[in-house]
């Protein structure tokens, strides 16, 4: 099975034979607040999803409470 040129370049190494590491972004303030709210909601109801926390955080932000 032939390897496409896209996949061939994906595993190339830089000089010295070491792979370059990916740099991660810092979490935004919004993400930290939603995560904090999610943890609080999860303590009250273990079935809560992160999606529910996003919706609730959005409503609180519109009201100016977050």
Secondary structure as UniProt FT lines:
FT   HELIX           5..10
FT   HELIX           15..17
FT   HELIX           29..44
FT   TURN            46..47
FT   HELIX           50..63
//
